[in-house]
Amino acid sequence: MTGPRPVRQFVLKVHGRCNLACDYCYVYEMGDGSWRAKPRAMAPGTADAAVDRVAEHAAAHGLDAVQVVLHGGEPLLAGVAALRRVLTRARDRVPARVDFAVQTNGLLLDTAFLDLFAEFGVRVGVSLDGTAAGHDRHRRTHSGHGTHAAVTERLTALTGPYRHVFGGLLCVIDPTADPLATHTALTGSAPPVLDYLLPHGTWDTPPPGRAPDPTRTPYGDWLVTIFEHWYTAAPGPTSVRLFDALLDLLLGGESTVEGLGTDPSPQVVVDTDGGIARSDILAATVPTAAATGLSVHRDPFDAALAPAPPVCPTCAACPLLRVCGGGQPAHRHRAGSGLDNPSVYCPDLTRLITHASTRLAADLEHLR
């Protein structure tokens, strides 16, 4: 077994608070309450130390390229000046190509931010949950108001004069929403990439609609409906990352999606206090699950390298393991057994993977 790979993706939580109260948020609405004890925003000295650790790691491993992701909370709450400082330092100090990205809810995405992102080539990902009704059901302000109208208004510039920095859209799946209406709404702006994200849940706190009955596959059915539409449609400008990764794995390739495939995610997270965490989705299980006890103020990223958590015996014996990888580690959690379980989404993943595999095999046989 090979050891941990060097990190290539560095997620900097430049701001630790959010101007939305999304009901499915794993940071503010699930098990992780650690954000309350951390600074609201990353201090300049902490941001500088984080970037310097990225530079150190890239040099130590001879990396030719890394990705720096500005994240939160809502990263735009940090302001233009703070983000410019991070981007400038990374561009000037990291001895490798730096691909910048930001993931935002879009509410603050004005011309000042777009000019900054265009200057540094920052790819802008926006969270949008499909139709107005679907989006506003979950993505609301702290006062309870829907945000679809405001976000789509902000998207106008990103899909127009700033399209060259448009990174794509991220949609959290709601199995009660019409899948094709959701997909049509999201592809209307021709995003270069579309990400469908399973809402985070565990065996103790299952995601909405995910009943213990293994014969029910609401998320798998939802995704299969869109997969069929996507698979049979003429090629368009939008890549669906989940489906692309799924087909790549079925054809023997590797995944670029966390939660699919057996390769560990080459990612670390730096919190507003400088603490180094592994994929912080684990904090949806227990608040300390992602913590390493390390800090950019004293520790190199090498100290945070670790192999992916092993899958349970049930998954190890499953013929779909190479494709599903056991699912997102956080989704395996159950009190008393930790991560030593199949994913709470196992029936849904099986439904989607089996359908895609059957579809692909039939087409390959037809070509032969």
C-alpha positions as CSV (number, residue, x, y, z in Angstrom):
1,M,0.0,0.0,0.0
2,T,1.4,3.4,-0.9
3,G,1.6,6.2,1.6
4,P,-0.4,9.4,1.6
5,R,0.0,11.6,-1.5
6,P,1.1,15.2,-1.2
7,V,-1.6,17.8,-0.9
8,R,-2.6,19.6,-4.1
9,Q,-5.8,21.3,-2.9
10,F,-5.7,23.8,-0.1
11,V,-9.0,25.2,1.2
12,L,-8.5,28.5,3.1
13,K,-11.5,29.4,5.3
14,V,-10.9,33.1,4.9
15,H,-14.2,33.9,6.8
16,G,-15.8,31.7,9.4
17,R,-19.4,33.1,9.3
18,C,-22.1,33.0,6.7
19,N,-24.9,35.4,5.7
20,L,-27.3,32.5,5.0
21,A,-28.9,29.9,7.2
22,C,-29.2,26.9,4.8
23,D,-31.1,24.1,6.5
24,Y,-28.7,21.4,5.3
25,C,-25.4,23.1,6.1
26,Y,-23.1,20.7,7.8
27,V,-21.1,23.4,9.5
28,Y,-23.8,25.5,11.1
29,E,-26.8,23.2,11.2
30,M,-25.3,19.8,12.0
31,G,-22.8,18.5,14.6
32,D,-20.0,21.0,14.2
33,G,-20.2,23.9,16.6
34,S,-16.5,24.5,16.8
35,W,-16.8,27.6,14.6
36,R,-18.2,29.6,17.5
37,A,-14.9,29.5,19.3
38,K,-12.8,30.6,16.3
39,P,-12.1,34.0,14.8
40,R,-14.8,35.4,12.5
41,A,-12.2,36.0,9.8
42,M,-8.7,34.9,9.1
43,A,-6.2,37.4,10.4
44,P,-3.6,38.8,7.9
45,G,-0.8,37.0,9.8
46,T,-2.7,33.7,9.7
47,A,-3.4,34.1,6.0
48,D,0.3,34.8,5.3
49,A,1.3,31.8,7.3
50,A,-1.1,29.6,5.4
51,V,0.2,30.7,2.0
52,D,3.8,30.3,3.1
53,R,2.9,26.7,4.1
54,V,1.5,26.1,0.7
55,A,4.7,27.4,-0.8
56,E,6.8,25.2,1.5
57,H,4.7,22.1,0.6
58,A,4.9,22.7,-3.2
59,A,8.7,23.2,-3.0
60,A,9.2,20.1,-0.8
61,H,7.3,17.8,-3.2
62,G,8.3,19.4,-6.4
63,L,4.7,20.1,-7.3
64,D,4.1,21.8,-10.7
65,A,0.6,23.0,-9.8
66,V,-1.7,23.4,-6.8
67,Q,-5.2,24.7,-6.2
68,V,-6.0,27.3,-3.5
69,V,-9.7,27.6,-2.7
70,L,-11.1,30.6,-0.9
71,H,-13.9,29.2,1.3
72,G,-15.9,29.8,4.4
73,G,-18.5,30.3,5.8
74,E,-19.0,32.8,3.1
75,P,-15.6,33.9,1.8
76,L,-16.8,37.2,0.3
77,L,-17.5,38.4,3.8
78,A,-13.8,38.8,4.2
79,G,-13.8,41.7,1.7
80,V,-11.9,42.6,-1.4
81,A,-8.7,43.8,0.4
82,A,-8.3,40.7,2.4
83,L,-8.8,38.4,-0.6
84,R,-6.4,40.5,-2.7
85,R,-3.8,40.0,0.0
86,V,-4.1,36.2,-0.1
87,L,-4.2,36.0,-3.8
88,T,-1.2,38.3,-4.2
89,R,0.9,36.4,-1.7
90,A,0.1,33.0,-3.2
91,R,0.9,34.2,-6.7
92,D,4.2,35.7,-5.6
93,R,5.4,33.0,-3.2
94,V,4.2,29.6,-4.3
95,P,6.9,28.0,-6.6
96,A,4.2,26.3,-8.8
97,R,1.2,27.3,-10.9
98,V,-1.6,28.3,-8.6
99,D,-5.1,27.7,-9.8
100,F,-7.4,29.8,-7.7
101,A,-11.1,29.1,-7.0
102,V,-13.7,30.5,-4.7
103,Q,-17.0,29.0,-3.6
104,T,-19.7,31.5,-2.8
105,N,-23.4,31.8,-2.2
106,G,-23.3,34.7,-4.7
107,L,-25.2,37.4,-2.6
108,L,-22.1,39.7,-2.4
109,L,-20.8,39.0,-5.9
110,D,-20.5,42.5,-7.2
111,T,-18.2,44.2,-9.8
112,A,-15.4,44.8,-7.3
113,F,-15.1,41.1,-6.5
114,L,-15.5,40.1,-10.1
115,D,-12.7,42.5,-11.2
116,L,-10.5,41.0,-8.5
117,F,-11.2,37.5,-9.6
118,A,-10.7,38.4,-13.3
119,E,-7.3,39.9,-12.4
120,F,-6.1,36.8,-10.7
121,G,-7.9,34.2,-12.8
122,V,-10.0,33.0,-9.9
123,R,-12.7,30.5,-11.0
124,V,-16.0,31.4,-9.3
125,G,-18.3,28.6,-8.2
126,V,-21.8,29.6,-7.1
127,S,-24.2,27.6,-5.0
128,L,-27.7,27.5,-6.6
129,D,-30.3,24.8,-5.9
130,G,-32.2,24.7,-9.2
131,T,-35.6,26.4,-9.5
132,A,-36.7,29.3,-7.5
133,A,-38.9,27.1,-5.3
134,G,-36.3,24.5,-4.8
135,H,-33.6,27.0,-3.9
136,D,-35.7,29.1,-1.6
137,R,-36.9,26.0,0.3
138,H,-33.4,25.6,1.8
139,R,-31.2,28.6,1.0
140,R,-32.6,31.4,3.1
141,T,-31.3,34.4,5.0
142,H,-31.1,34.4,8.8
143,S,-34.5,36.3,8.7
144,G,-36.0,33.5,6.6
145,H,-36.2,35.1,3.2
146,G,-35.4,33.2,0.0
147,T,-32.4,34.2,-2.0
148,H,-32.9,32.8,-5.5
149,A,-33.8,36.2,-7.0
150,A,-30.8,37.9,-5.5
151,V,-28.4,35.1,-6.5
152,T,-29.6,34.9,-10.1
153,E,-29.4,38.7,-10.4
154,R,-25.7,38.5,-9.3
155,L,-25.1,35.7,-11.8
156,T,-26.0,38.0,-14.7
157,A,-22.6,39.5,-14.8
158,L,-20.8,36.2,-14.1
159,T,-22.6,34.6,-17.1
160,G,-22.0,37.7,-19.2
161,P,-18.9,39.9,-19.3
162,Y,-17.1,37.8,-16.6
163,R,-17.9,34.4,-18.0
164,H,-14.2,33.6,-18.4
165,V,-14.0,33.3,-14.6
166,F,-17.3,31.4,-14.2
167,G,-16.3,28.1,-12.5
168,G,-19.8,26.5,-12.3
169,L,-22.8,25.8,-10.1
170,L,-23.2,23.6,-7.1
171,C,-26.6,22.2,-6.2
172,V,-27.4,20.2,-3.1
173,I,-29.9,17.5,-4.0
174,D,-33.4,17.6,-2.7
175,P,-35.1,14.3,-3.7
176,T,-38.5,15.9,-3.4
177,A,-37.7,18.5,-6.1
178,D,-38.4,17.6,-9.7
179,P,-35.0,16.4,-11.0
180,L,-35.4,17.5,-14.7
181,A,-36.8,20.9,-13.7
182,T,-33.8,21.3,-11.4
183,H,-31.4,20.3,-14.1
184,T,-33.0,22.5,-16.7
185,A,-32.9,25.5,-14.4
186,L,-29.3,25.0,-13.6
187,T,-28.1,24.4,-17.2
188,G,-30.0,27.5,-18.4
189,S,-27.0,29.7,-17.7
190,A,-24.6,27.2,-19.4
191,P,-22.3,26.7,-16.5
192,P,-19.0,25.0,-17.5
193,V,-19.3,22.6,-14.6
194,L,-22.3,21.4,-12.6
195,D,-21.9,19.7,-9.3
196,Y,-24.7,17.7,-7.6
197,L,-24.0,17.2,-3.9
198,L,-25.6,14.7,-1.6
199,P,-26.7,16.5,1.6
200,H,-24.5,15.4,4.4
201,G,-25.9,12.9,6.8
202,T,-25.0,9.9,9.0
203,W,-26.6,6.7,10.2
204,D,-27.6,8.6,13.4
205,T,-28.8,11.7,11.6
206,P,-29.9,10.4,8.2
207,P,-30.3,12.9,5.3
208,P,-33.9,13.9,4.4
209,G,-35.9,11.0,2.9
210,R,-33.1,8.5,3.4
211,A,-35.1,5.8,5.3
212,P,-33.4,2.7,6.7
213,D,-35.3,0.6,4.1
214,P,-32.5,-0.5,1.6
215,T,-35.1,-1.0,-1.2
216,R,-35.9,2.7,-1.3
217,T,-33.4,4.8,-3.3
218,P,-34.7,8.4,-3.5
219,Y,-31.4,10.0,-4.2
220,G,-30.3,7.2,-6.6
221,D,-33.6,7.5,-8.5
222,W,-33.3,11.3,-8.6
223,L,-29.7,11.1,-10.0
224,V,-30.6,8.3,-12.5
225,T,-33.3,10.5,-14.0
226,I,-30.8,13.3,-14.7
227,F,-28.1,10.8,-15.8
228,E,-30.4,9.4,-18.5
229,H,-31.2,12.9,-19.7
230,W,-27.6,13.9,-19.7
231,Y,-26.3,10.6,-21.2
232,T,-28.7,10.6,-24.2
233,A,-28.5,14.4,-24.9
234,A,-26.3,15.9,-27.5
235,P,-23.0,17.2,-25.9
236,G,-23.4,20.7,-24.5
237,P,-21.3,23.3,-22.7
238,T,-22.0,21.9,-19.2
239,S,-20.0,19.1,-17.7
240,V,-21.7,17.2,-14.8
241,R,-18.7,16.4,-12.6
242,L,-20.4,13.4,-10.8
243,F,-21.3,11.7,-14.0
244,D,-18.0,12.3,-15.7
245,A,-16.2,10.9,-12.7
246,L,-18.5,7.9,-12.6
247,L,-17.9,7.0,-16.2
248,D,-14.2,7.5,-15.9
249,L,-14.1,5.1,-13.0
250,L,-16.2,2.5,-14.8
251,L,-13.8,2.7,-17.7
252,G,-10.8,2.1,-15.4
253,G,-9.8,5.7,-14.8
254,E,-9.5,7.8,-11.6
255,S,-12.0,10.0,-9.8
256,T,-11.8,13.8,-9.3
257,V,-14.8,13.8,-7.0
258,E,-14.5,13.3,-3.2
259,G,-16.7,10.4,-2.2
260,L,-16.1,8.4,-5.3
261,G,-13.2,6.1,-6.0
262,T,-10.7,4.7,-3.6
263,D,-8.0,7.4,-3.8
264,P,-7.8,9.6,-0.7
265,S,-8.8,13.2,-1.3
266,P,-5.6,15.4,-1.7
267,Q,-7.0,18.2,0.3
268,V,-6.4,20.1,3.6
269,V,-8.4,22.8,5.2
270,V,-7.0,25.8,7.0
271,D,-9.5,27.3,9.5
272,T,-9.7,31.0,10.4
273,D,-7.5,30.4,13.5
274,G,-4.8,28.7,11.3
275,G,-5.8,25.2,12.4
276,I,-5.2,22.5,9.9
277,A,-8.0,20.0,9.2
278,R,-8.6,17.2,6.9
279,S,-11.8,17.3,4.8
280,D,-13.9,19.2,7.2
281,I,-17.1,17.4,6.1
282,L,-16.1,14.9,8.8
283,A,-17.1,17.5,11.3
284,A,-20.7,16.7,10.5
285,T,-20.1,13.6,12.6
286,V,-18.5,14.9,15.7
287,P,-16.9,18.4,15.9
288,T,-13.3,17.1,16.4
289,A,-13.4,14.4,13.6
290,A,-11.5,16.5,11.1
291,A,-9.1,18.2,13.5
292,T,-5.5,17.3,13.5
293,G,-4.2,19.5,16.3
294,L,-1.9,21.2,13.9
295,S,-1.5,24.8,12.9
296,V,0.0,26.7,10.0
297,H,1.7,28.9,12.6
298,R,4.0,26.0,13.7
299,D,3.4,22.9,11.5
300,P,4.0,21.9,7.9
301,F,1.3,20.4,5.8
302,D,3.3,17.1,5.7
303,A,2.4,16.6,9.3
304,A,-1.3,16.4,8.3
305,L,-0.8,13.7,5.6
306,A,-2.7,10.6,6.4
307,P,-4.2,7.6,4.4
308,A,-7.9,7.6,3.8
309,P,-9.9,5.8,6.5
310,P,-10.3,2.1,5.7
311,V,-13.6,0.8,4.5
312,C,-15.7,-1.7,6.5
313,P,-15.6,-5.4,5.6
314,T,-18.9,-5.2,3.8
315,C,-17.6,-2.6,1.5
316,A,-14.2,-4.3,1.1
317,A,-16.1,-7.4,-0.3
318,C,-18.4,-5.4,-2.6
319,P,-17.7,-5.5,-6.4
320,L,-18.6,-1.8,-6.7
321,L,-15.9,-0.6,-4.2
322,R,-13.5,0.6,-6.9
323,V,-16.2,3.0,-8.1
324,C,-18.0,4.1,-5.0
325,G,-14.9,3.9,-2.7
326,G,-17.2,3.3,0.2
327,G,-18.8,6.7,-0.2
328,Q,-17.9,9.9,1.5
329,P,-16.3,8.9,4.9
330,A,-18.6,11.2,6.9
331,H,-21.6,9.4,5.5
332,R,-20.4,6.1,7.0
333,H,-20.5,7.3,10.6
334,R,-22.6,5.6,13.3
335,A,-22.3,6.1,17.1
336,G,-20.4,3.1,18.5
337,S,-18.8,2.0,15.3
338,G,-17.4,5.3,14.0
339,L,-16.7,5.1,10.2
340,D,-16.6,1.3,10.2
341,N,-19.9,1.1,8.2
342,P,-21.2,1.3,4.6
343,S,-22.3,4.8,3.5
344,V,-25.8,5.8,4.6
345,Y,-26.2,6.4,0.9
346,C,-25.2,2.8,0.0
347,P,-28.5,1.9,-1.7
348,D,-28.6,5.1,-3.7
349,L,-24.9,4.8,-4.8
350,T,-25.6,1.2,-5.8
351,R,-28.6,2.3,-7.8
352,L,-26.8,5.0,-9.7
353,I,-23.6,3.0,-10.3
354,T,-25.4,-0.1,-11.4
355,H,-27.6,1.9,-13.8
356,A,-24.6,3.7,-15.3
357,S,-22.6,0.5,-15.6
358,T,-25.4,-1.3,-17.4
359,R,-26.0,1.6,-19.7
360,L,-22.3,1.9,-20.6
361,A,-21.8,-1.8,-21.0
362,A,-24.7,-2.0,-23.5
363,D,-23.3,0.8,-25.6
364,L,-19.8,-0.7,-25.6
365,E,-21.2,-4.0,-26.7
366,H,-23.1,-2.3,-29.4
367,L,-19.9,-0.6,-30.7
368,R,-18.1,-3.9,-30.8
